[in-house]
Each structure stands twice: as structure tokens, then as C-alpha cells.
């Protein structure tokens, strides 16, 4: 597909990590921030607009989405060092960003190599793993408004919580950010990434389509532990299955529908609440029409 061209009725199956879902009414792959700004300024572009990175934290329903889906990760992936800060556009993958920071001799970025999404997606939900969260390293961000304006904002303009961000200006979206990491040694930083990836491979079902962790961890507890204690490991609806390797992962065995996955999410919530009196909250965003 050509960049910066609007396509009609494009299946989003190839643009999300669960490999399910319907079509986007309109679809664009952006080449850069300036084109994105002009695109949003164009009143002919159908609303609502949905930004998609690697699609690793969304469930696209089978009937697809109205409006316009804009894919970021194939174009908005610039990276640079500005003094002691690292700048990344929203479409760069977290794993690539982590490796670039480590290569420059800075530490603490290894956790980002365990996040299967883009910088923009990670910023939007305060993604994290292994005890670290992305907003712990953010110094300022670049936003784009619903009118296509590019705005830099300080971190104190956001309410940062566990797997959530409350934006002061709700109609804005992340297109870039500046980060600060402690100076370290290149070899040690790269070894930290290698160890994390080995651990991730041994504990997560990376050979199956999934969206990573399906549910947020309740306070002082773990979603995977609760799901496993309820005897749900291996439970299936259609071709959607709770992984036997990691109970907080729902995997697509090959021909799952989005409805199978959504039904399984709701079933897990129901059983865990019934047995544990704890409400599990999905970490993934469910988009599209029923």
C-alpha cells in the first residue's frame, strides 16, 4: 500500500496483533507528522479518526470501524538524541527505541523491549512491565489536536496512573515524546535487554497471535494468578483460548473471530468476579461496531 493515500474498506486483520476484526471505512498509512497534520486539517477526512500503531493493544470488532483509521508505525518512526534527551515519534516500536537507547550507552530502557507496541500506544496507556512504566522517563510530549495543530506539553499536564493517562485536552493524541534515561554502559544495557527477551520468550506465548496482557493487574494482585486459580487456563471459545503458558494472554489459534475473543474476555471477568469478588479490567481497547 502507498503511504499518504486514502483507501476504502481495508481489512484491519493485518494491522492488529490478534489478527482479527473487520474493515476500516477509510484507511491511511502516514509518512510523517507534517502529512498527518494536513490530513487532520482536511475537513473531508471522515470522522472519527482512530490512530493505530502496531495494533497490539486493540481488539477490532468483526463489523469494523467507521471513520478513518490512520496507521502511524510505518512512517512516524524518527528517533534522535537532543542533548541528554532522547526524542521518539509515536510510530517507533518500543523494542526498537529500547535498543537505540541502550546502543547509545544509557540504561533502564530494557523493560520497553518487552512491550509489543509503539511509543505512541505506550504513552496513551502508560504501558510498562517488570516494575517500570514509560511515563517514569517522559520529560515532555508532542501532541496533535483534532484540528491538526502540533503542541508540546509538559508532563504535569497529565494525570498519570497505572495503565492509564488522563489528558487535560481529551481531543489530542500523542505524536512524539522526549525521554531521559540514566547514563550507563552500552554492554550492560544491551545485556539487560537480551536477558529480558529470553525471560519473555520462556514465560509468554509469543508464537501465537495475542495482544499481550489482556487484563490490568488488580491492586496487590495479579490477573494471571486469579485467572489460573479459577481453573481457566486452556479454556476456549471458538478459536480464542486462554494461554496455558500465561493465563493473562488470550491467543488466536488460527481462525478466531473478534467476537470469540470479546466473549472470552467477558467470561473471564464473570468467573473471576464470581469466585474471587474482584473485577478484572481489560487492558486492551475494544473498538468498532457490534
Buried (B, 14 or more C-beta within 10 A) or exposed (E): EEEBEBBEEBEBBEBBBBBBBBBBBBBBBBBBBEBBBEBBEEEEBEEEBBBBBBBBBBBBBBBBBBBBBBBBBBBBBBBEEEEEBBBBBBBBBBBBBBBBBBEBBBBBBBBBBBBBBBBBBBBBBBBBBEEBBBBBBBBBBBBBBBEBEBEEBEEEBBEBEEBEBEBEEEEBBBBBBBBBBEEBEEEEBBEBBEEBBEEBEEEBBBEBBBBBBBBBBBEEEBBBBBBBEBEBBEBBBBBBBBBEBBBBBBBBEEEBBBBBBBBBBEBBBEBBBEEBEBEBEBBBBBBBEE
